[in-house]
Amino acid sequence: MKRRYLLLSLVMAGLLMNHTFVIAGESADHDDGGLYDRIEAYLCENVPKTHFPSLSISIVDKDSTLFSKTYGNGGSTDTAYAVGSVSKSFTALCIMQLVEQGKIDLNAPLSDYIPDAKDGDQITILQLLNHTGGLGEYQNLTDYRIVNEQGVHHYANVNYSLLGEVVETVTGKPYEEYARENICEPLNLEHTFTDPVEAKKNGLIDGYENWFGYYIKTKNQYRDEKDIWITIPAGYYSSSSEDLGRYLQMYLRGGENIISPDSIREMFYNSVAVDDEIPYRYGMGWTQINEPLKQPALRHSGLVENGMACIYILPENGIGVAVTVNANDYFVGGDFADRIGWSVIMMLMGDEPDPIGAGEYIMRHLMYDGICLIVFLLSALPLLCMRRYRKNIQKRRPFGIISELIVLHAGLPLFLLLLTFLFMKTPLWVVKAFVPDLFTVIIASACLLFAGGIIKLYYFSVLRKNNMHAREQITG
């Protein structure tokens, strides 16, 4: 699911590019001809069209904050948001710190640090960092094992969950404590939290899920258990756009006292191709994107049940951008968030942004809602027509009735339950967490079809019983 939308974003970015682009200097004066006024005008016009409850953005160079603003009900740029897989760059940074200290060897097997790790002697630390160890996308710390070809990129949260455990084993500290002491506190990231409970106590913004075009406030879904799909090292940090800007400045300054420039280059550019269709490479908690851009960009996006985020670095410009959103609207808002982020990047490169249409949010949700409604009504139709079915059942042949029961009331609901897995390789429990309205439609539609089948089966059995009774009376 992620790959399809990243490909769409990159194609969009390529269409925005023309034959010229700006390479700004490294000083704080990046604004040429009112660039940040134009960025603000774009955001003021287009963010409301996304209907996000809140979006926060910070743009920095190595010396200062160039632009920082929040749109909607988000308070300020110091307000913490759930940032999803942006957390992976923090975890990769923790690992590289320990590599510099000689406590971790990137080429050593996982079993050197977690002796009882499943397939641990076949997976290296580097493979966990760039998702090439062969672990499955939807595995967790209780069921992981090699199921994919090794050496090939297969994005999986469990890779970074395991890296979090490696940090704990090597340092003898809880992952959250190590990250706080060695990244957050030295960088003065006062609004960045490695504990969702602590984040909530300190002003974590409320998150929202989208239900058929309406944003509903929901609680954070994080559970501190081994069998969860997303752990803190893999995706449950929270941070403000201001703190993320400060975090990006650390990279732009060559690591300060957090990490060395050589390790930063290793994180960015010791990368693997993702696949033939998507022109980007995955390093260590960062993706490297060249084509179709005329200037390289580094980024990592994040998505949790009720929040989205993305961080960008433009190495040639010496600029970092952080965008946070306190909502998850997978099929519509996810695209809008990408377009907003990429439009800012395009403007920083000297190109035109991608405007969001005035009625685009409504029209796209109407189309999505219409499809859901059609599926639901078609599933309810057998129940609505049950009186006619009961009236005409004696006129139908048993073979036709049985075929209908198998295809319409057993095969079709089963197909609905497997729909997202068959076409998106996404299990239904993930759909429940990230696209709850679609999950509800799928379950409700399948139940209606099953229920209709049970009632029809009852009528069919009654018919057969009556026919048998009639035959017995005739022969008797």
C-alpha positions in Angstrom: 0.0 0.0 0.0 2.8 2.4 0.9 4.7 1.8 -2.4 1.8 2.6 -4.6 1.3 6.1 -3.0 5.0 6.8 -2.9 5.2 6.0 -6.7 2.2 8.3 -7.3 3.9 11.1 -5.3 7.2 10.7 -7.2 5.5 10.8 -10.6 3.6 13.9 -9.4 6.9 15.4 -8.3 8.5 14.6 -11.7 5.6 16.3 -13.5 6.2 19.4 -11.4 9.8 19.6 -12.3 11.0 21.9 -15.2 14.4 22.3 -16.6 15.8 24.7 -14.0 16.1 24.6 -10.3 17.6 26.7 -7.5 20.6 25.6 -5.4 20.6 28.0 -2.5 23.6 28.8 -0.3 24.2 27.4 3.1 23.6 30.6 5.0 20.4 31.5 6.8 19.4 33.7 3.9 17.7 31.2 1.6 14.8 33.4 0.8 15.2 34.8 -2.8 12.3 36.9 -4.1 9.9 36.2 -1.3 10.2 32.4 -1.5 8.8 31.8 2.0 6.0 34.2 1.4 5.0 32.1 -1.6 5.3 29.0 0.5 3.1 30.5 3.2 0.6 31.6 0.5 0.5 28.1 -0.9 0.0 26.5 2.5 -2.7 29.0 3.6 -4.6 28.3 0.4 -4.2 24.5 0.2 -4.0 23.1 3.7 -7.6 24.0 4.5 -8.6 22.1 1.3 -7.2 18.9 2.9 -9.6 19.2 5.9 -6.8 18.1 8.2 -7.6 18.9 11.8 -4.0 20.2 12.1 -0.8 20.4 10.1 2.5 21.7 11.3 5.5 22.5 9.3 9.1 23.7 9.9 11.8 24.5 7.4 15.4 24.9 8.6 18.9 25.3 7.4 21.9 24.4 9.5 21.8 27.8 11.4 18.2 28.7 11.8 14.5 28.1 11.4 13.5 29.6 8.0 9.8 29.0 8.3 7.6 27.4 11.0 3.8 27.4 11.2 0.8 25.4 12.3 -2.5 25.3 10.4 -5.8 24.2 12.0 -6.3 23.5 15.7 -2.8 22.3 16.5 -1.7 24.9 19.0 1.9 25.7 18.0 4.9 24.2 16.3 6.0 23.0 19.7 3.0 20.7 19.9 3.9 17.0 19.7 2.4 14.8 17.0 2.6 11.0 16.4 5.2 10.7 13.7 5.0 7.0 12.8 8.0 5.5 10.9 9.9 8.7 11.1 10.9 7.0 14.4 13.1 4.6 12.3 15.6 7.3 11.6 16.1 7.9 15.3 16.6 4.2 15.9 19.1 4.0 13.0 20.9 6.9 14.7 21.0 5.0 18.0 22.6 2.0 16.2 25.2 4.1 14.4 26.2 5.7 17.7 26.9 2.3 19.1 28.7 1.3 15.9 31.0 4.3 16.4 31.6 3.2 20.0 32.6 -0.3 18.8 29.7 -1.9 20.6 27.9 -3.0 17.4 29.2 -4.4 14.1 26.9 -3.7 11.1 28.0 -7.0 9.5 27.6 -9.1 12.6 24.6 -11.5 12.8 21.7 -10.6 15.0 22.4 -13.6 17.2 25.6 -12.0 18.4 23.4 -9.5 20.3 20.2 -11.5 20.8 21.3 -15.2 21.1 17.8 -16.6 21.0 16.7 -14.6 18.0 14.8 -16.6 15.4 17.0 -17.0 12.3 19.4 -14.7 14.1 22.5 -16.3 12.7 21.3 -15.6 9.1 20.4 -11.9 9.5 22.9 -9.1 10.0 22.4 -5.7 11.7 22.8 -4.0 8.4 20.1 -6.1 6.8 17.8 -5.1 9.6 18.6 -1.4 9.0 17.9 -1.6 5.3 15.1 -4.2 5.4 16.9 -6.9 3.4 17.0 -9.7 6.0 14.0 -11.4 4.6 11.5 -10.8 7.4 7.8 -10.4 6.7 6.1 -7.0 6.5 3.4 -7.9 9.0 5.4 -9.9 11.5 6.1 -8.9 15.1 8.6 -9.8 17.8 6.7 -13.0 18.6 6.3 -14.5 15.1 9.2 -13.1 13.0 11.2 -15.4 10.7 12.7 -15.3 7.3 10.0 -15.6 4.6 11.4 -13.4 1.8 14.5 -13.5 -0.4 17.4 -12.0 1.6 19.3 -9.2 0.0 16.1 -7.8 -1.4 14.3 -4.8 0.2 11.1 -5.9 2.0 9.9 -3.1 4.3 9.0 -4.6 7.7 8.5 -2.8 11.1 9.8 -5.9 12.9 13.3 -5.0 11.6 13.4 -1.9 13.7 11.6 -3.5 16.6 14.6 -6.0 16.7 17.1 -3.1 16.4 15.4 -1.6 19.5 16.1 -4.8 21.4 19.7 -4.8 20.2 20.1 -1.3 21.6 18.7 -2.6 25.0 21.0 -5.6 25.0 24.2 -3.7 24.1 23.6 -0.7 26.5 21.8 -2.5 29.3 19.1 0.2 29.3 15.6 0.4 28.0 15.5 1.6 24.5 13.4 4.7 25.4 15.9 5.7 28.1 18.9 5.3 25.8 17.3 7.4 23.0 16.2 10.1 25.4 19.7 10.4 27.0 21.7 10.2 23.8 19.6 12.0 21.2 16.7 13.9 22.7 18.4 15.6 25.7 21.7 16.5 23.9 19.7 18.1 21.1 17.2 19.8 23.5 14.3 18.1 21.9 11.9 19.0 24.7 8.7 18.1 22.8 10.0 14.7 21.5 8.9 11.6 23.4 9.8 7.9 23.2 6.9 6.9 25.4 3.4 7.5 24.1 2.0 7.7 27.7 4.6 10.4 28.6 3.8 12.2 25.4 0.1 12.3 26.2 0.9 13.8 29.6 3.0 16.5 28.0 0.6 17.8 25.4 0.5 15.2 22.5 -2.1 16.5 20.2 -5.3 14.5 19.8 -5.3 12.3 16.7 -8.1 11.6 14.2 -9.3 8.8 12.0 -11.3 9.4 8.9 -14.7 7.8 8.6 -16.3 8.3 5.2 -15.0 11.8 4.9 -15.5 12.8 8.5 -12.6 13.1 11.0 -13.3 11.4 14.3 -11.1 11.9 17.4 -9.5 8.6 18.5 -7.1 7.4 21.2 -3.6 6.3 20.5 -3.6 2.6 19.8 -0.1 1.8 21.2 0.2 -1.2 23.5 3.4 -2.1 25.3 3.4 -5.7 24.3 5.6 -8.0 22.2 2.9 -9.0 19.8 2.2 -5.5 18.5 3.0 -4.7 14.9 4.4 -1.2 15.6 6.8 -0.7 18.5 8.4 2.5 19.7 11.7 2.0 17.8 9.7 1.2 14.6 7.0 3.9 14.7 5.7 5.3 18.0 7.8 8.3 18.6 6.0 11.6 18.9 7.6 15.0 18.2 6.8 18.6 17.2 7.7 20.0 13.8 10.0 22.4 15.6 11.8 19.6 17.3 12.0 17.7 14.1 13.5 20.8 12.5 16.1 20.9 15.2 16.8 17.2 14.7 17.3 17.8 10.9 19.7 20.6 11.7 21.9 18.0 13.5 22.4 16.2 10.2 22.9 19.5 8.3 25.6 20.5 10.7 27.5 17.2 10.2 26.3 15.4 13.3 27.4 17.9 16.0 28.5 15.7 18.9 25.7 13.2 18.3 27.2 11.3 15.3 30.1 11.7 12.9 29.8 13.0 9.3 31.0 9.6 8.0 28.2 7.8 9.9 25.7 10.2 8.5 26.8 9.5 4.9 26.6 5.8 5.8 23.0 6.2 7.0 22.0 8.2 3.9 23.9 6.5 1.1 24.7 2.9 2.1 21.4 2.0 0.5 19.6 -0.7 -1.5 17.2 -0.4 -4.4 13.5 -0.8 -3.3 12.3 -2.3 -6.6 12.3 -1.7 -10.3 9.1 0.4 -10.4 10.0 2.9 -7.7 13.0 5.1 -8.3 14.3 5.3 -4.7 16.8 3.6 -2.5 16.6 2.7 1.2 19.5 3.4 3.5 19.4 3.3 7.3 16.2 5.0 8.4 16.3 7.2 5.3 15.2 6.9 1.7 17.3 8.4 -1.0 15.4 9.8 -4.0 17.0 11.0 -7.3 14.8 10.4 -10.3 12.5 12.0 -11.4 13.9 14.9 -9.3 16.6 17.1 -10.8 18.1 17.4 -7.3 18.5 14.6 -4.8 16.3 14.4 -1.7 16.3 12.3 1.4 13.1 11.6 3.3 11.2 9.2 5.5 7.5 9.2 6.0 5.4 7.9 8.9 1.9 6.7 9.4 0.1 5.5 12.5 -3.6 4.9 13.2 -4.3 8.6 13.7 -1.3 10.6 12.5 1.1 11.2 9.6 4.5 12.8 9.3 7.4 13.2 6.9 10.9 14.6 7.1 13.0 15.7 4.2 16.6 16.8 3.6 17.8 18.6 0.5 21.6 18.0 0.7 22.5 20.4 -2.1 20.3 23.2 -0.7 21.3 22.5 2.9 17.7 22.6 3.9 15.5 20.3 6.1 11.7 20.2 6.1 9.4 18.5 8.7 5.6 18.1 8.2 3.3 16.6 10.8 -0.5 15.9 10.6 -2.7 14.7 13.4 -4.9 12.5 11.3 -5.0 9.4 9.1 -7.1 9.5 6.0 -5.4 6.7 4.0 -6.9 6.9 0.6 -7.4 10.7 0.3 -5.5 12.5 3.1 -2.4 10.4 2.6 -2.1 11.6 -0.9 -2.8 15.2 0.2 -0.1 15.1 2.8 2.4 13.8 0.2 1.4 16.5 -2.2 1.7 19.3 0.4 5.2 18.0 1.4 6.4 17.5 -2.1 5.0 20.9 -3.2 7.1 22.6 -0.5 10.2 20.7 -1.7 9.4 21.7 -5.3 9.2 25.3 -4.3 12.5 25.1 -2.5 14.0 23.7 -5.7 12.6 26.6 -7.7 9.5 24.9 -9.2 5.8 25.3 -9.0 3.7 23.5 -6.4 0.8 21.2 -6.9 -2.4 22.9 -5.9 -5.2 20.9 -4.3 -8.6 21.4 -6.0 -11.3 23.3 -4.1 -13.7 20.4 -4.2 -11.2 17.6 -4.5 -11.6 16.3 -1.0 -15.3 16.1 -1.2 -15.4 14.6 -4.7 -12.8 11.9 -3.9 -14.6 11.0 -0.7 -17.9 10.9 -2.5 -16.5 8.5 -5.0 -15.0 6.4 -2.2 -18.2 6.6 -0.1 -20.3 5.7 -3.2 -18.3 2.6 -3.8 -18.6 1.5 -0.2 -22.4 2.2 -0.3 -22.9 0.2 -3.5 -21.0 -2.8 -2.0 -23.1 -2.5 1.2 -26.4 -2.2 -0.6 -25.6 -5.1 -3.0 -24.8 -7.2 0.0 -28.0 -6.3 1.7 -30.1 -6.9 -1.5 -30.7 -10.6 -0.9 -32.1 -9.9 2.5 -34.3 -7.1 1.1 -35.6 -9.5 -1.5 -36.1 -12.4 0.8 -39.9 -12.3 0.6 -39.8 -12.7 -3.2 -37.2 -15.4 -2.8 -39.4 -17.3 -0.4 -42.4 -16.9 -2.7 -40.5 -18.2 -5.7 -38.3 -20.9 -4.1 -40.6 -23.7 -5.1 -40.3 -22.8 -8.8 -36.5 -23.1 -8.7 -34.4 -26.2 -9.2 -32.3 -27.4 -6.3 -29.1 -27.2 -8.3 -29.6 -23.5 -8.9 -30.4 -22.8 -5.3 -27.3 -24.7 -4.0 -25.1 -22.9 -6.6 -26.4 -19.6 -5.5 -25.8 -20.4 -1.8 -22.2 -21.5 -2.6 -21.3 -18.6 -4.9 -23.3 -15.6 -3.5 -23.5 -16.4 0.2 -20.2 -18.3 0.8 -17.8 -17.5 -2.0 -18.6 -13.7 -2.3 -18.3 -12.9 1.4 -15.1 -14.9 1.6 -13.8 -12.9 -1.3 -14.7 -9.6 0.5 -12.8 -10.7 3.6 -9.7 -11.6 1.5 -10.1 -8.5 -0.8 -7.4 -6.3 0.6 -5.0 -9.2 0.9 -5.5 -10.4 -2.6 -5.2 -6.9 -4.2 -3.0 -5.0 -1.8 -1.2 -7.8 0.1 -2.6 -6.2 3.3 -4.3 -8.4 6.0 -7.7 -7.4 7.3 -6.4 -6.6 10.8 -4.2 -3.9 9.3 -7.1 -2.5 7.4 -9.0 -2.3 10.7 -6.3 -0.2 12.3 -5.6 2.1 9.4 -8.8 2.2 7.2 -11.5 1.5 9.8 -14.4 2.7 7.6 -13.4 0.3 4.8 -13.0 -2.5 7.4 -16.5 -1.8 8.7 -18.0 -2.0 5.2 -16.2 -5.2 4.4 -17.3 -6.9 7.7 -20.9 -5.6 7.5 -21.2 -6.7 3.8 -19.8 -10.1 4.5 -22.1 -10.6 7.4 -25.2 -9.6 5.4 -24.3 -12.0 2.7 -23.7 -14.8 5.2 -27.0 -14.0 7.0 -28.9 -14.0 3.7 -27.4 -17.4 2.9 -28.4 -18.9 6.3 -32.0 -17.7 5.8 -32.1 -19.1 2.3 -30.6 -22.3 3.5 -33.4 -22.5 6.1 -36.1 -21.9 3.5 -34.5 -24.5 1.2 -34.3 -27.1 4.0 -38.0 -26.4 4.8 -38.9 -26.8 1.2 -37.0 -30.2 0.9 -38.7 -31.4 4.1 -42.1 -30.4 2.8 -41.4 -32.1 -0.5 -40.3 -35.3 1.2 -43.3 -35.2 3.5 -45.6 -34.8 0.4 -43.9 -37.8 -1.4 -44.3 -39.9 1.7 -48.0 -39.1 1.8 -48.4 -40.0 -1.9 -46.5 -43.3 -1.6 -48.1 -44.1 1.7 
